[in-house]
């Protein structure tokens, strides 16, 4: 029963904090962080994964799989790096570069 009261009290406090503007919240009891050397970027970030079927050239797939377990994770990392670089022109494919395959 005590746990339920604590949970209810905490839920009430969280709701009150959500209603407040950031500038109204007293954070003076929180010490400033000056050393970020042990900070981990993205540690708790877990994007939603979507299933997908793609066709890759056999040699590209062999290269990805040849690096060990986790080839799908590597594909995702390569694409994420390209996306975050903001250089979308690097991934423009001209069908004329592929000759007969462009007509299919």
Residue frames as qw, qx, qy, qz and C-alpha x, y, z in Angstrom:
[[0.000, 0.886, 0.464, 0.000, 0.00, 0.00, 0.00],
 [0.330, -0.756, 0.106, 0.555, 2.87, 2.35, 0.78],
 [0.409, -0.071, 0.599, 0.684, 4.29, 1.79, -2.73],
 [0.186, 0.664, 0.643, 0.333, 0.99, 2.83, -4.30],
 [0.168, -0.930, -0.222, 0.239, 1.00, 6.09, -2.31],
 [0.399, -0.537, 0.367, 0.646, 4.58, 6.84, -3.34],
 [0.346, 0.215, 0.696, 0.592, 3.74, 6.10, -6.98],
 [0.054, 0.827, 0.543, 0.137, 0.61, 8.28, -6.80],
 [0.281, -0.859, -0.013, 0.428, 2.59, 11.11, -5.16],
 [0.409, -0.309, 0.520, 0.684, 5.31, 10.86, -7.78],
 [0.275, 0.480, 0.698, 0.454, 2.75, 10.81, -10.63],
 [0.064, -0.922, -0.370, 0.091, 1.10, 13.94, -9.18],
 [0.356, -0.718, 0.216, 0.557, 4.49, 15.68, -8.94],
 [0.406, -0.006, 0.648, 0.644, 5.36, 14.75, -12.54],
 [0.175, 0.720, 0.616, 0.268, 2.02, 16.08, -13.79],
 [0.186, -0.927, -0.145, 0.292, 2.66, 19.36, -11.94],
 [0.411, -0.490, 0.427, 0.639, 6.13, 19.64, -13.48],
 [0.385, 0.315, 0.698, 0.515, 4.74, 18.99, -16.97],
 [0.070, 0.878, 0.467, 0.074, 2.38, 21.94, -16.57],
 [0.322, -0.822, 0.065, 0.465, 5.25, 24.27, -15.62],
 [0.530, 0.822, -0.195, 0.080, 7.40, 26.25, -18.02],
 [0.824, 0.133, -0.296, 0.465, 11.09, 25.28, -18.00],
 [0.191, 0.528, -0.261, 0.785, 12.00, 28.68, -16.56],
 [0.589, -0.568, 0.062, -0.571, 9.67, 28.06, -13.57],
 [0.946, -0.188, -0.253, 0.075, 11.38, 24.81, -12.50],
 [0.311, -0.856, 0.405, -0.088, 13.93, 25.26, -9.71],
 [0.933, 0.222, -0.217, 0.183, 17.09, 23.41, -10.72],
 [0.015, -0.846, 0.423, -0.325, 19.47, 25.13, -8.27],
 [0.728, -0.461, 0.487, -0.145, 19.97, 21.88, -6.35],
 [0.926, 0.289, 0.174, 0.170, 21.40, 20.20, -9.48],
 [0.422, -0.633, 0.337, 0.555, 25.16, 20.73, -9.80],
 [0.533, 0.738, -0.231, -0.343, 26.38, 21.94, -13.21],
 [0.920, 0.019, 0.302, 0.247, 28.20, 19.36, -15.33],
 [0.075, 0.878, -0.356, -0.312, 31.58, 20.57, -16.50],
 [0.161, -0.405, 0.863, 0.256, 33.11, 17.23, -17.52],
 [0.809, 0.317, 0.076, -0.490, 31.28, 15.58, -20.41],
 [0.159, 0.538, -0.802, -0.206, 34.14, 13.20, -21.28],
 [0.171, -0.004, 0.979, -0.110, 32.19, 10.13, -20.15],
 [0.574, 0.379, 0.236, -0.686, 28.94, 11.15, -21.82],
 [0.350, 0.068, 0.878, 0.320, 27.50, 8.67, -24.29],
 [0.372, 0.289, -0.194, -0.860, 25.71, 10.11, -27.30],
 [0.659, 0.105, -0.487, -0.563, 22.65, 8.14, -28.33],
 [0.004, 0.168, -0.944, 0.286, 22.89, 5.57, -25.53],
 [0.339, 0.308, 0.745, -0.485, 19.14, 5.62, -24.96],
 [0.478, 0.458, -0.197, -0.723, 18.09, 6.45, -28.52],
 [0.388, 0.052, 0.911, 0.128, 16.36, 3.47, -30.13],
 [0.385, 0.258, -0.284, -0.839, 14.76, 4.36, -33.45],
 [0.794, 0.205, 0.425, -0.382, 11.79, 2.36, -34.64],
 [0.184, -0.264, 0.831, 0.453, 12.82, -0.37, -37.06],
 [0.720, 0.400, 0.084, -0.561, 10.72, -1.15, -40.13],
 [0.707, -0.008, 0.669, 0.228, 10.97, -4.43, -42.07],
 [0.383, 0.748, -0.238, -0.487, 12.11, -3.99, -45.65],
 [0.846, 0.134, 0.449, 0.255, 12.97, -6.12, -48.65],
 [0.196, 0.855, -0.301, -0.374, 15.74, -4.82, -50.89],
 [0.928, 0.297, 0.085, 0.210, 17.83, -6.23, -53.69],
 [0.248, -0.841, 0.404, 0.262, 21.59, -5.83, -53.43],
 [0.616, 0.580, -0.528, -0.077, 24.33, -6.83, -55.83],
 [0.953, -0.183, -0.229, 0.070, 25.75, -10.21, -54.80],
 [0.633, 0.263, -0.332, 0.648, 29.27, -8.82, -54.36],
 [0.169, -0.563, 0.202, -0.783, 28.01, -5.97, -52.16],
 [0.822, -0.430, -0.036, -0.372, 26.09, -8.41, -49.97],
 [0.907, 0.021, -0.290, 0.306, 29.11, -10.74, -49.79],
 [0.334, 0.449, -0.325, 0.762, 31.28, -7.80, -48.69],
 [0.453, -0.545, 0.147, -0.690, 28.79, -6.80, -45.99],
 [0.935, -0.292, -0.071, -0.189, 28.37, -10.37, -44.71],
 [0.801, 0.269, -0.345, 0.408, 32.11, -10.99, -44.96],
 [0.058, 0.581, -0.385, 0.715, 32.71, -8.47, -42.19],
 [0.101, -0.031, -0.867, 0.487, 31.00, -10.74, -39.68],
 [0.086, -0.584, -0.801, 0.099, 27.66, -10.87, -37.94],
 [0.033, -0.709, -0.343, 0.616, 25.38, -7.85, -38.22],
 [0.314, 0.136, 0.513, 0.787, 25.35, -7.00, -41.91],
 [0.047, -0.761, -0.563, -0.319, 21.86, -5.44, -41.67],
 [0.398, -0.820, -0.168, 0.375, 23.10, -3.20, -38.87],
 [0.447, -0.280, 0.342, 0.777, 26.02, -2.18, -41.10],
 [0.178, 0.492, 0.599, 0.606, 23.67, -1.37, -43.98],
 [0.230, -0.876, -0.422, -0.033, 21.62, 0.79, -41.61],
 [0.484, -0.664, 0.033, 0.569, 24.76, 2.51, -40.27],
 [0.400, 0.028, 0.470, 0.786, 26.01, 3.26, -43.79],
 [0.020, 0.652, 0.570, 0.500, 22.66, 4.73, -44.79],
 [0.368, -0.854, -0.316, 0.187, 22.33, 6.70, -41.54],
 [0.494, -0.430, 0.172, 0.736, 25.81, 8.18, -42.03],
 [0.241, 0.273, 0.532, 0.764, 24.89, 9.23, -45.57],
 [0.164, -0.781, -0.547, -0.251, 21.58, 10.68, -44.36],
 [0.448, -0.805, -0.194, 0.337, 23.14, 12.63, -41.50],
 [0.515, -0.160, 0.250, 0.804, 25.95, 13.99, -43.67],
 [0.267, 0.755, 0.234, -0.551, 23.35, 15.98, -45.59],
 [0.025, 0.473, -0.619, -0.627, 25.08, 15.17, -48.85],
 [0.737, 0.328, 0.502, -0.311, 22.10, 13.73, -50.68],
 [0.547, 0.714, -0.308, -0.310, 23.78, 14.37, -54.04],
 [0.101, -0.502, 0.858, 0.043, 26.24, 11.59, -53.18],
 [0.430, 0.104, 0.886, -0.143, 23.46, 9.03, -53.54],
 [0.595, 0.568, 0.008, -0.568, 21.93, 10.23, -56.81],
 [0.537, -0.068, 0.786, 0.299, 21.99, 7.35, -59.29],
 [0.438, 0.491, -0.295, -0.693, 21.70, 7.98, -63.00],
 [0.872, 0.166, 0.429, -0.166, 20.00, 5.07, -64.74],
 [0.650, 0.722, -0.231, -0.049, 22.11, 5.77, -67.82],
 [0.119, -0.683, 0.712, -0.109, 25.16, 4.64, -65.79],
 [0.589, -0.132, 0.777, -0.181, 23.71, 1.13, -65.80],
 [0.109, 0.234, -0.763, -0.592, 23.23, 0.67, -69.52],
 [0.403, -0.176, -0.781, -0.444, 20.81, -2.12, -70.34],
 [0.241, -0.352, -0.806, 0.410, 19.55, -2.28, -66.76],
 [0.109, 0.214, 0.156, -0.958, 18.05, 1.20, -67.12],
 [0.433, -0.017, -0.514, -0.741, 15.40, -0.12, -69.52],
 [0.363, -0.207, -0.908, 0.042, 14.08, -2.76, -67.14]]
